[in-house]
């Protein structure tokens, strides 16, 4: 028992002595494990820092550019040329190809007139109308096609003394092979300076009576025909073969030739002087009835140079005729703010009967002065002068352009008036008109005109048919 007790006591003592040592070993292992974990964490942080500081990978090499070929340039140019250009210059909408081969422009001219006549003498039944009307109400389009072709289509809903339902004012196609041109369709052939001045550029409300009569024989807007012309900076030559107007109908149309030659004799910075001659010859007048029943005739006449009234204050009446020849000479000069223009016209009728053939004549002269200094501009394409272009438009930095003008016109449509018509006399009357005008161009495209005119019509054979009147006319105009 003693031995067993000793053994047990010795084992207990050994266990008691070993317990602290084991506890100490366990704590030391824990500390070592924690240190290893901290070391691993620091190593990971260092690796991350090295990764962030590492240089970026070198970029991939850029391929050398491929040189553009001629086909590439041609393709690019083709794409650019196909892009249209759109503009609104002076209010006119224009669409054009970039190479200029094609273009399309809308155009319009609207003139609203108001007039008053203070009539003096006059036969019974002649009462000049005071009132208003749309002298011109045009809308249309113009442009180019395939570079060398140009076209113009304009419809007009206005009229002389009465508005109309609309008619073809211009419908033409032109081929240009400079300096020459060929025009075909319905148009106004070149027939003088006053004739070729655009309707929107006239100095007075109407053209001088004698010039208006001359252009109306075989020209004027809507005249169907073909024209050959040559244009230069200082000259214009033209000849046209014409028939009826687009508004007229006949069994056999009129046949005529209209010609003109214009030359800018002086073309200086401060002076331009234009010389002009024209001639019209009618080979045959239109038949008004079929076959032998037709009796071709011509009638020359004009109104009081204020178109709110369509009455013809001078008129030859119908004259049986086989043909007619008209010729005229005109001149125009511009020097600074001064402008002058004048012309003389002569008409010879070839009667279709044994009666003597009559002739008639007339002339006009005008002068204009720009109060604000802008000159009238020479238009080489028409060999005429256009209106003022305000240098200081209203609403921007000025009051627009202002112009004053005076004109005297005379036409004698009487031929041996003391004879009866059966004996060959033509009591057409002689008309003289004094006119004063004030024109205001507030801005490009807008215009206001105020005219005063004094009308005297005399009939040597019948004083009771004489007419006298004073007239005032006002026009409001927009054009683009």
Legacy VTK file of the C-alpha trace (Angstrom):
# vtk DataFile Version 3.0
C-alpha trace
ASCII
DATASET POLYDATA
POINTS 480 float
0.000 0.000 0.000
2.814 2.266 0.929
4.409 1.671 -2.447
1.191 2.320 -4.345
0.552 5.447 -2.359
4.063 6.656 -3.180
3.599 6.002 -6.822
0.345 7.920 -6.899
1.777 10.796 -4.978
4.763 10.981 -7.379
2.541 10.968 -10.453
0.400 13.748 -9.038
3.402 15.832 -8.265
4.725 15.376 -11.815
1.420 16.343 -13.299
1.247 19.425 -11.173
4.690 20.440 -12.270
3.999 19.856 -16.004
0.721 21.811 -16.190
2.260 25.318 -16.120
4.739 24.395 -18.815
2.010 23.205 -21.139
0.021 26.366 -20.544
3.025 28.500 -21.396
3.589 26.598 -24.675
0.011 27.165 -25.834
0.185 30.997 -25.348
3.480 31.164 -27.243
1.947 29.358 -30.241
-0.948 31.848 -30.339
1.439 34.777 -30.423
3.383 33.238 -33.272
0.218 32.632 -35.292
-0.886 36.287 -34.869
2.534 37.524 -35.975
2.434 35.333 -39.075
-1.018 36.729 -39.998
0.186 40.336 -39.583
3.213 39.590 -41.710
1.058 38.121 -44.457
-1.205 41.231 -44.361
1.806 43.551 -44.720
3.116 41.464 -47.600
-0.237 41.758 -49.381
-0.255 45.580 -48.908
3.251 45.833 -50.332
2.219 43.762 -53.335
-0.749 46.035 -53.958
1.449 49.131 -53.770
3.941 47.651 -56.217
1.098 46.829 -58.639
-0.174 50.445 -58.546
3.306 51.861 -59.189
3.994 49.551 -62.127
4.328 51.368 -65.539
1.332 51.180 -68.008
1.685 48.730 -70.809
3.102 50.171 -74.004
0.354 51.203 -76.568
-0.151 49.115 -79.597
1.706 50.480 -82.646
-0.414 52.773 -84.959
-0.771 51.636 -88.499
0.649 54.002 -91.121
-2.099 56.089 -92.948
-3.189 54.834 -96.318
-2.759 57.563 -99.001
-6.085 58.860 -100.517
-6.626 57.934 -104.112
-8.050 59.974 -106.968
-11.225 57.917 -106.691
-11.558 58.918 -103.010
-11.314 62.615 -103.883
-13.825 62.201 -106.704
-16.255 60.412 -104.386
-15.932 63.148 -101.741
-16.442 65.911 -104.310
-19.504 64.133 -105.672
-21.039 63.923 -102.205
-20.364 67.627 -101.565
-21.767 68.631 -104.945
-24.969 66.765 -104.214
-25.605 68.851 -101.083
-27.909 71.796 -102.036
-27.446 75.361 -100.885
-30.448 77.305 -99.599
-30.580 81.098 -99.379
-33.064 83.911 -98.747
-31.236 86.804 -100.375
-33.551 89.834 -100.431
-36.409 87.575 -99.350
-36.239 85.284 -102.399
-36.076 81.589 -101.545
-33.428 79.919 -103.702
-32.272 76.326 -103.721
-29.165 75.589 -105.784
-26.785 72.725 -106.324
-23.316 73.373 -104.939
-21.766 73.303 -108.402
-24.277 75.854 -109.732
-25.603 73.561 -112.438
-29.169 73.598 -111.066
-31.180 76.235 -109.230
-34.773 76.993 -108.318
-36.004 80.399 -107.104
-39.447 81.553 -106.111
-40.361 85.048 -107.310
-43.253 87.424 -106.844
-44.240 90.978 -107.737
-47.373 92.543 -106.263
-48.409 96.113 -107.094
-51.538 97.594 -105.542
-52.631 100.880 -107.108
-55.031 103.559 -105.965
-55.938 106.459 -108.266
-58.135 109.506 -108.473
-59.072 111.489 -111.595
-60.243 115.094 -111.450
-61.710 115.211 -114.951
-62.254 118.480 -116.799
-63.363 118.272 -120.418
-64.700 115.067 -121.862
-67.366 113.812 -124.253
-70.519 112.222 -122.933
-69.920 108.700 -121.744
-66.227 109.256 -120.901
-65.813 109.161 -117.136
-62.323 108.161 -116.048
-62.613 105.720 -113.167
-61.193 106.517 -109.736
-60.518 103.514 -107.567
-58.084 100.714 -106.837
-56.797 97.595 -108.499
-53.940 95.099 -108.428
-51.864 96.278 -111.359
-49.699 93.188 -111.084
-50.041 90.160 -108.834
-47.387 87.779 -110.082
-46.099 84.536 -108.642
-43.720 82.117 -110.303
-40.327 80.480 -110.315
-37.084 80.833 -112.236
-33.830 78.939 -112.306
-31.130 76.994 -114.118
-30.943 73.437 -115.368
-27.851 71.573 -116.537
-25.878 74.809 -116.194
-26.545 76.169 -119.704
-30.359 76.165 -119.594
-32.571 78.642 -117.766
-36.318 78.757 -117.293
-38.976 81.220 -116.156
-42.617 80.520 -115.381
-44.718 83.387 -114.023
-48.469 83.657 -113.641
-50.162 87.050 -113.239
-53.493 87.671 -111.516
-53.430 91.459 -111.965
-54.426 93.633 -114.895
-54.815 97.049 -116.452
-57.859 98.523 -114.742
-59.287 95.161 -113.664
-58.011 92.079 -111.807
-57.934 88.890 -113.870
-58.416 85.216 -113.157
-54.799 84.633 -114.031
-52.862 84.215 -117.243
-49.438 83.104 -118.423
-47.195 86.149 -118.055
-43.990 84.284 -118.886
-43.324 80.630 -119.696
-39.944 80.352 -121.389
-36.917 78.119 -121.746
-33.543 79.583 -122.712
-30.260 78.034 -123.818
-27.091 80.051 -123.225
-23.869 79.590 -125.150
-22.206 82.857 -124.278
-22.346 85.436 -125.647
-25.380 84.027 -127.487
-28.747 82.838 -126.208
-31.924 81.303 -127.654
-35.263 81.765 -125.882
-38.481 79.926 -126.689
-42.022 80.100 -125.302
-44.104 83.020 -124.038
-42.080 86.069 -122.978
-41.494 89.777 -123.587
-38.966 90.154 -126.436
-36.423 92.969 -126.188
-38.000 96.067 -127.739
-36.282 99.150 -126.327
-35.039 100.763 -123.119
-38.422 101.651 -121.633
-39.772 98.257 -122.675
-36.886 96.303 -121.110
-36.999 98.190 -117.816
-38.546 95.723 -115.369
-42.086 96.401 -114.208
-40.780 96.650 -110.650
-38.110 99.210 -111.654
-40.231 101.750 -113.543
-39.725 105.365 -112.521
-43.443 106.132 -112.989
-46.510 103.975 -112.463
-46.749 103.280 -116.200
-44.459 103.442 -119.196
-44.743 106.415 -121.529
-47.774 105.954 -123.801
-45.815 105.896 -127.057
-43.340 103.298 -125.740
-46.208 101.180 -124.434
-47.912 101.271 -127.836
-44.668 100.269 -129.573
-44.028 97.250 -127.343
-47.614 96.048 -127.557
-47.644 95.618 -131.361
-45.673 92.372 -131.422
-44.021 92.195 -128.017
-44.943 92.713 -124.344
-45.281 89.896 -121.753
-46.960 86.663 -122.776
-45.948 86.984 -126.450
-45.324 83.565 -127.973
-42.262 83.161 -130.157
-38.551 82.450 -130.404
-35.705 84.917 -129.853
-32.006 84.939 -130.707
-29.757 87.360 -128.828
-26.168 88.236 -128.040
-25.162 89.873 -124.755
-22.039 91.594 -123.543
-21.087 94.021 -120.805
-21.698 96.934 -123.194
-24.000 95.640 -125.918
-27.191 93.718 -126.640
-28.380 92.484 -130.043
-31.634 90.580 -130.465
-34.170 89.455 -133.030
-37.397 87.629 -132.220
-40.080 86.000 -134.351
-43.412 86.326 -132.587
-47.064 85.385 -132.919
-50.053 86.038 -130.692
-50.112 86.507 -126.931
-50.886 83.596 -124.653
-54.237 85.254 -123.830
-55.275 85.659 -127.478
-56.854 83.229 -129.892
-57.100 83.432 -133.667
-57.691 81.298 -136.731
-54.252 82.175 -138.089
-51.830 83.910 -135.757
-50.052 87.179 -136.315
-46.545 86.894 -137.748
-43.957 89.520 -136.850
-40.293 90.195 -136.162
-39.045 92.315 -133.240
-35.418 93.497 -133.192
-33.236 95.657 -130.994
-29.635 96.899 -130.796
-28.254 98.622 -127.698
-24.760 99.913 -126.962
-23.324 101.416 -123.793
-21.320 104.165 -125.470
-19.823 105.485 -122.213
-19.100 103.195 -119.273
-17.335 105.246 -116.635
-17.443 105.322 -112.860
-19.384 108.592 -112.858
-21.161 108.407 -116.222
-22.996 105.749 -118.215
-24.607 106.574 -121.566
-26.763 104.054 -123.413
-27.860 104.243 -127.065
-30.679 102.108 -128.444
-32.589 101.443 -131.673
-35.447 99.018 -132.260
-37.668 97.933 -135.119
-40.821 95.825 -135.345
-42.395 94.604 -138.563
-45.696 92.735 -138.757
-45.875 90.568 -141.874
-49.519 89.681 -141.363
-52.125 90.294 -138.713
-54.179 87.537 -137.132
-57.350 86.324 -138.793
-60.416 86.998 -136.707
-62.708 84.702 -138.704
-62.207 81.551 -140.799
-61.362 81.699 -144.493
-62.122 84.684 -146.688
-64.456 86.154 -144.077
-61.454 87.334 -142.078
-60.485 90.987 -142.429
-57.151 91.465 -140.587
-56.842 94.819 -138.873
-54.733 96.684 -136.339
-55.725 99.115 -133.610
-53.268 101.425 -131.826
-54.239 103.083 -128.571
-53.328 103.829 -124.967
-54.735 105.153 -121.718
-54.043 108.051 -119.358
-50.793 106.544 -117.917
-52.644 105.654 -114.709
-53.967 102.118 -114.967
-56.863 102.117 -112.500
-58.893 102.958 -115.604
-58.676 100.771 -118.723
-60.284 103.308 -121.073
-58.097 104.239 -124.065
-57.982 108.010 -124.201
-56.339 107.873 -127.660
-57.316 105.169 -130.154
-57.081 104.758 -133.900
-59.879 102.230 -133.993
-59.615 99.193 -136.269
-57.625 99.844 -139.452
-57.693 97.171 -142.158
-54.041 96.368 -142.700
-51.722 93.888 -144.346
-48.709 94.913 -142.251
-47.100 97.505 -139.989
-43.593 98.831 -139.389
-42.481 100.500 -136.154
-39.057 101.921 -135.411
-37.704 103.827 -132.461
-34.573 105.422 -131.061
-33.954 105.845 -127.332
-31.148 106.975 -125.093
-30.467 106.962 -121.362
-27.709 108.429 -119.198
-26.803 108.118 -115.538
-24.358 110.360 -113.710
-24.222 110.010 -109.958
-27.646 110.745 -108.563
-28.923 112.159 -111.901
-30.700 110.047 -114.517
-32.231 110.980 -117.873
-34.041 108.995 -120.582
-35.942 109.734 -123.776
-37.083 108.311 -127.081
-38.913 108.810 -130.369
-41.130 106.237 -132.140
-42.708 106.086 -135.589
-45.467 103.799 -136.888
-46.361 103.108 -140.530
-49.448 101.043 -141.374
-49.776 99.238 -144.699
-53.479 99.369 -145.479
-55.189 96.403 -147.085
-57.408 98.734 -149.119
-56.811 101.435 -151.714
-57.017 104.160 -149.054
-53.794 105.989 -148.182
-51.626 104.242 -145.570
-51.405 106.240 -142.331
-48.417 106.862 -140.112
-48.191 108.024 -136.493
-45.468 109.108 -134.078
-44.680 110.126 -130.536
-41.897 110.831 -128.084
-41.109 111.129 -124.390
-38.423 112.509 -122.104
-37.852 112.073 -118.372
-35.402 113.062 -115.664
-34.916 111.629 -112.192
-32.896 112.744 -109.178
-31.923 110.625 -106.175
-32.422 112.686 -103.032
-30.392 110.263 -100.931
-27.553 109.783 -103.427
-28.022 106.187 -104.593
-27.608 105.839 -108.399
-29.852 103.874 -110.718
-28.001 100.650 -111.580
-27.155 99.524 -115.114
-28.428 96.031 -115.974
-26.229 94.614 -118.738
-28.514 91.603 -119.195
-31.422 93.817 -120.295
-29.481 96.899 -121.471
-31.582 99.130 -119.224
-31.394 100.714 -115.770
-32.838 99.272 -112.564
-34.244 101.108 -109.550
-32.433 102.423 -106.496
-30.985 100.140 -103.847
-31.144 101.867 -100.454
-27.762 102.171 -98.761
-29.398 103.019 -95.411
-32.615 100.982 -95.099
-35.464 102.027 -92.883
-35.238 100.521 -89.415
-31.489 99.939 -89.574
-29.496 103.133 -89.965
-31.603 105.413 -92.180
-34.871 106.187 -93.946
-34.323 104.258 -97.175
-33.804 105.783 -100.622
-35.843 108.679 -102.055
-36.212 109.771 -105.673
-38.054 112.552 -107.515
-38.815 112.522 -111.244
-40.540 114.425 -114.040
-41.693 113.246 -117.481
-43.391 114.586 -120.578
-44.865 112.222 -123.150
-46.684 112.908 -126.412
-48.284 110.623 -128.981
-50.234 111.586 -132.092
-52.598 108.905 -133.409
-54.375 111.178 -135.828
-53.873 110.912 -139.606
-55.527 113.511 -141.825
-58.236 113.731 -139.151
-60.248 116.290 -141.118
-61.068 113.477 -143.565
-63.729 110.950 -142.724
-62.632 107.345 -142.044
-64.227 106.357 -145.342
-61.845 108.772 -147.085
-58.829 107.487 -145.168
-58.806 109.775 -142.148
-57.919 108.384 -138.709
-59.255 110.545 -135.844
-57.166 108.875 -133.139
-56.337 112.065 -131.224
-53.174 113.586 -129.835
-52.319 112.992 -126.173
-49.862 114.962 -124.045
-49.139 114.053 -120.414
-47.073 115.873 -117.815
-46.080 113.701 -114.828
-44.330 114.290 -111.521
-43.260 111.436 -109.275
-41.953 110.745 -105.784
-40.534 107.272 -105.087
-39.598 105.823 -101.706
-37.562 102.628 -101.292
-37.664 101.905 -97.526
-35.698 98.690 -98.002
-34.795 96.227 -100.738
-37.979 94.651 -102.079
-40.377 97.342 -100.874
-41.391 100.466 -102.749
-44.018 103.221 -102.599
-44.743 105.543 -105.543
-46.776 108.748 -105.704
-47.515 110.243 -109.151
-49.304 113.367 -110.297
-50.215 113.653 -113.973
-51.916 116.232 -116.169
-53.630 114.779 -119.244
-54.630 116.660 -122.394
-56.191 114.897 -125.408
-56.993 116.970 -128.495
-59.028 116.147 -131.601
-58.507 118.810 -134.250
-61.475 117.537 -136.239
-63.838 117.253 -133.256
-63.064 119.486 -130.242
-66.079 118.002 -128.500
-64.118 114.799 -128.073
-61.246 116.500 -126.265
-60.357 115.216 -122.783
-58.568 116.937 -119.932
-57.874 115.552 -116.491
-55.549 115.620 -113.526
-54.738 112.346 -111.838
-53.076 111.185 -108.639
-51.822 107.650 -108.311
-50.325 105.752 -105.371
-48.634 102.368 -105.634
-47.550 99.951 -102.923
-45.128 97.323 -104.179
-43.408 94.258 -102.833
-41.015 92.227 -104.945
-38.651 89.360 -104.387
LINES 1 481
480 0 1 2 3 4 5 6 7 8 9 10 11 12 13 14 15 16 17 18 19 20 21 22 23 24 25 26 27 28 29 30 31 32 33 34 35 36 37 38 39 40 41 42 43 44 45 46 47 48 49 50 51 52 53 54 55 56 57 58 59 60 61 62 63 64 65 66 67 68 69 70 71 72 73 74 75 76 77 78 79 80 81 82 83 84 85 86 87 88 89 90 91 92 93 94 95 96 97 98 99 100 101 102 103 104 105 106 107 108 109 110 111 112 113 114 115 116 117 118 119 120 121 122 123 124 125 126 127 128 129 130 131 132 133 134 135 136 137 138 139 140 141 142 143 144 145 146 147 148 149 150 151 152 153 154 155 156 157 158 159 160 161 162 163 164 165 166 167 168 169 170 171 172 173 174 175 176 177 178 179 180 181 182 183 184 185 186 187 188 189 190 191 192 193 194 195 196 197 198 199 200 201 202 203 204 205 206 207 208 209 210 211 212 213 214 215 216 217 218 219 220 221 222 223 224 225 226 227 228 229 230 231 232 233 234 235 236 237 238 239 240 241 242 243 244 245 246 247 248 249 250 251 252 253 254 255 256 257 258 259 260 261 262 263 264 265 266 267 268 269 270 271 272 273 274 275 276 277 278 279 280 281 282 283 284 285 286 287 288 289 290 291 292 293 294 295 296 297 298 299 300 301 302 303 304 305 306 307 308 309 310 311 312 313 314 315 316 317 318 319 320 321 322 323 324 325 326 327 328 329 330 331 332 333 334 335 336 337 338 339 340 341 342 343 344 345 346 347 348 349 350 351 352 353 354 355 356 357 358 359 360 361 362 363 364 365 366 367 368 369 370 371 372 373 374 375 376 377 378 379 380 381 382 383 384 385 386 387 388 389 390 391 392 393 394 395 396 397 398 399 400 401 402 403 404 405 406 407 408 409 410 411 412 413 414 415 416 417 418 419 420 421 422 423 424 425 426 427 428 429 430 431 432 433 434 435 436 437 438 439 440 441 442 443 444 445 446 447 448 449 450 451 452 453 454 455 456 457 458 459 460 461 462 463 464 465 466 467 468 469 470 471 472 473 474 475 476 477 478 479
